[in-house]
Amino acid sequence: MEHEQAIPDVLAEVGPRLKRLRQRRSITLTALAAKTGISKSTLSRLESGQRKPSLELLLPLADAYHIRLDELVGAPEVGDPRIRFKPRLRNGRMVFPLTHQSSSLAVWKVVIPPERERQLRTHDGYEWLYVLSGQMRLILGDHDITMDPGEVAEFDTRLPHWFGPTGDQPVEILSVHGSHGQRMHVRAAPAQQTDDV
């Protein structure tokens, strides 16, 4: 993985990084040794890469330089978990990818404008649709279904299908598509029972 490959590179760069930091601040090895309690020879070997960095060495250095440990060693930033893909127009529909292409399930938010042409399609896979806003019409084989916000449909995409707005207003949906045999597993909370008075 990319993260695992970055670790040896970060560790190899710690020594030269420590040396640059010390020199930029015009601190001698002797002064740094006195400030951290780490011997001058250990600091020298750490900077030259002959000594592996450890927490017991790095923590006093971070304290002496008044910087965070991750900043001291140049640790790679933890990735932003948000996915920032640009929307794209596909078949007249605005598609917002929500997963990386390498994911086994592809997830999109799709805004579908009113469409004049209703062309049924087939392809390999399994689809799960959730209506976010608007009203959606789903034609699936012999079925012609109208769906409201909050409703969900799932189907084998080898069946001829089309979905889009029911009228002249766009519909916004969440679409999850997996390869054939992959299906969504949705766990819904049990419906709350109400007592009749």
C-alpha positions as CSV (number, residue, x, y, z in Angstrom):
1,M,0.0,0.0,0.0
2,E,1.1,3.6,-0.6
3,H,1.1,4.4,3.2
4,E,3.4,1.4,3.9
5,Q,5.8,2.5,1.2
6,A,5.9,6.1,2.7
7,I,7.1,5.0,6.2
8,P,10.7,3.9,5.3
9,D,11.1,7.1,3.3
10,V,9.9,9.2,6.2
11,L,12.3,7.4,8.6
12,A,15.2,7.8,6.3
13,E,14.6,11.5,6.0
14,V,14.4,12.1,9.8
15,G,18.2,12.5,10.3
16,P,18.8,15.1,7.6
17,R,15.6,16.9,8.6
18,L,16.9,17.2,12.2
19,K,20.2,18.5,11.1
20,R,18.6,21.1,8.8
21,L,16.3,22.2,11.7
22,R,19.2,22.5,14.1
23,Q,21.4,24.5,11.6
24,R,18.5,26.8,10.7
25,R,18.1,27.7,14.3
26,S,21.9,28.1,14.7
27,I,22.1,25.6,17.6
28,T,25.3,23.6,18.2
29,L,25.2,19.9,19.0
30,T,26.7,20.7,22.4
31,A,23.9,23.2,23.2
32,L,21.2,20.8,22.0
33,A,22.8,17.9,24.1
34,A,22.7,20.2,27.1
35,K,19.0,21.1,26.5
36,T,17.7,17.6,25.7
37,G,19.9,15.4,27.9
38,I,20.9,13.4,24.8
39,S,24.6,12.9,24.3
40,K,26.3,14.9,21.5
41,S,27.5,11.6,19.8
42,T,23.9,10.2,19.8
43,L,22.6,13.4,18.3
44,S,25.3,13.3,15.7
45,R,24.6,9.7,14.8
46,L,20.8,10.4,14.7
47,E,21.4,13.3,12.3
48,S,23.7,11.3,10.0
49,G,21.3,8.3,9.9
50,Q,23.6,6.0,11.8
51,R,21.1,5.9,14.7
52,K,17.4,5.0,14.2
53,P,15.0,7.6,15.5
54,S,13.0,6.5,18.6
55,L,10.4,8.2,20.7
56,E,12.8,8.5,23.6
57,L,15.1,10.6,21.3
58,L,12.5,12.4,19.3
59,L,10.2,13.6,22.2
60,P,13.0,15.6,23.9
61,L,14.0,17.1,20.5
62,A,10.4,18.1,19.7
63,D,10.2,19.7,23.2
64,A,13.5,21.5,22.7
65,Y,12.5,22.9,19.3
66,H,8.9,23.7,20.5
67,I,7.3,21.8,17.6
68,R,4.9,18.9,17.3
69,L,6.4,15.4,16.9
70,D,4.8,14.8,13.5
71,E,6.1,18.1,12.2
72,L,9.6,17.3,13.6
73,V,9.8,14.0,11.6
74,G,7.9,15.2,8.6
75,A,5.2,12.4,9.0
76,P,2.8,12.2,6.1
77,E,-0.5,13.8,6.8
78,V,-3.4,11.6,7.5
79,G,-5.5,11.8,4.4
80,D,-8.7,13.8,4.4
81,P,-11.5,11.3,4.5
82,R,-13.7,13.5,2.3
83,I,-13.9,12.4,-1.3
84,R,-13.5,15.4,-3.6
85,F,-14.4,14.3,-7.1
86,K,-15.7,16.7,-9.6
87,P,-19.2,16.1,-11.0
88,R,-19.5,15.2,-14.6
89,L,-22.3,15.1,-17.2
90,R,-23.1,11.6,-18.4
91,N,-25.9,10.9,-20.8
92,G,-27.5,14.3,-19.8
93,R,-27.3,13.4,-16.1
94,M,-25.2,15.2,-13.6
95,V,-23.1,12.5,-11.8
96,F,-21.2,13.0,-8.6
97,P,-18.8,10.1,-7.9
98,L,-18.7,9.2,-4.2
99,T,-16.2,6.4,-4.3
100,H,-12.8,5.7,-5.9
101,Q,-13.0,3.7,-9.1
102,S,-11.0,0.9,-7.4
103,S,-13.9,0.3,-5.0
104,S,-15.8,-2.9,-5.6
105,L,-19.1,-1.0,-5.3
106,A,-19.4,2.3,-7.3
107,V,-21.5,4.9,-5.5
108,W,-22.9,8.1,-7.2
109,K,-25.2,10.9,-6.4
110,V,-27.1,11.5,-9.6
111,V,-29.3,14.5,-10.6
112,I,-31.5,13.5,-13.5
113,P,-33.3,16.3,-15.4
114,P,-36.6,15.6,-17.1
115,E,-35.9,13.3,-20.1
116,R,-38.0,13.0,-23.3
117,E,-36.3,9.8,-24.4
118,R,-36.8,6.7,-22.2
119,Q,-34.3,4.1,-23.5
120,L,-34.2,0.8,-21.6
121,R,-30.7,-0.5,-21.0
122,T,-29.1,-3.7,-19.8
123,H,-25.6,-4.4,-18.4
124,D,-23.9,-6.7,-16.0
125,G,-24.2,-5.9,-12.3
126,Y,-26.6,-5.2,-9.5
127,E,-28.0,-1.7,-8.7
128,W,-29.4,-0.1,-5.6
129,L,-31.3,3.2,-5.9
130,Y,-32.3,5.6,-3.2
131,V,-34.5,8.6,-4.0
132,L,-33.1,11.7,-2.2
133,S,-35.5,14.3,-3.7
134,G,-38.1,14.6,-6.4
135,Q,-40.2,11.7,-7.7
136,M,-38.6,8.9,-9.7
137,R,-40.1,6.6,-12.3
138,L,-38.5,3.2,-12.6
139,I,-39.2,1.0,-15.6
140,L,-37.8,-2.5,-14.9
141,G,-38.8,-5.3,-17.2
142,D,-42.6,-5.3,-17.1
143,H,-42.8,-3.1,-14.0
144,D,-43.5,0.7,-14.1
145,I,-43.0,2.1,-10.6
146,T,-43.2,5.6,-9.2
147,M,-40.9,6.2,-6.2
148,D,-40.9,9.0,-3.6
149,P,-38.0,10.4,-1.5
150,G,-36.8,7.8,1.0
151,E,-37.8,4.8,-1.2
152,V,-35.3,2.2,-2.3
153,A,-35.2,-0.2,-5.2
154,E,-32.6,-2.9,-6.0
155,F,-32.4,-5.0,-9.1
156,D,-30.3,-7.1,-11.4
157,T,-29.1,-4.7,-14.2
158,R,-29.3,-7.5,-16.8
159,L,-33.1,-6.8,-16.7
160,P,-34.0,-4.0,-19.2
161,H,-34.4,-0.8,-17.1
162,W,-34.7,3.0,-17.1
163,F,-35.2,5.5,-14.3
164,G,-35.7,9.2,-14.3
165,P,-38.1,11.9,-13.1
166,T,-41.8,11.3,-13.3
167,G,-42.6,14.9,-14.5
168,D,-41.0,18.1,-15.4
169,Q,-38.9,18.4,-12.2
170,P,-35.4,16.8,-11.7
171,V,-35.0,13.8,-9.4
172,E,-31.9,13.3,-7.2
173,I,-30.9,9.8,-6.3
174,L,-28.1,7.8,-4.7
175,S,-27.0,5.0,-6.9
176,V,-24.9,2.0,-5.8
177,H,-23.7,-0.4,-8.4
178,G,-21.8,-3.6,-7.9
179,S,-20.6,-6.3,-10.2
180,H,-23.0,-9.2,-10.7
181,G,-23.5,-11.1,-7.5
182,Q,-22.6,-8.2,-5.3
183,R,-25.7,-6.9,-3.5
184,M,-26.2,-4.2,-0.9
185,H,-26.9,-5.2,2.6
186,V,-29.1,-2.6,4.2
187,R,-30.0,-2.8,7.8
188,A,-33.0,-0.8,8.8
189,A,-34.1,-0.1,12.3
190,P,-37.3,-1.9,13.2
191,A,-40.4,0.3,12.8
192,Q,-41.6,1.8,16.1
193,Q,-44.9,0.5,17.2
194,T,-47.5,3.1,18.3
195,D,-50.1,2.4,20.9
196,D,-53.6,3.1,19.7
197,V,-55.5,5.1,22.3
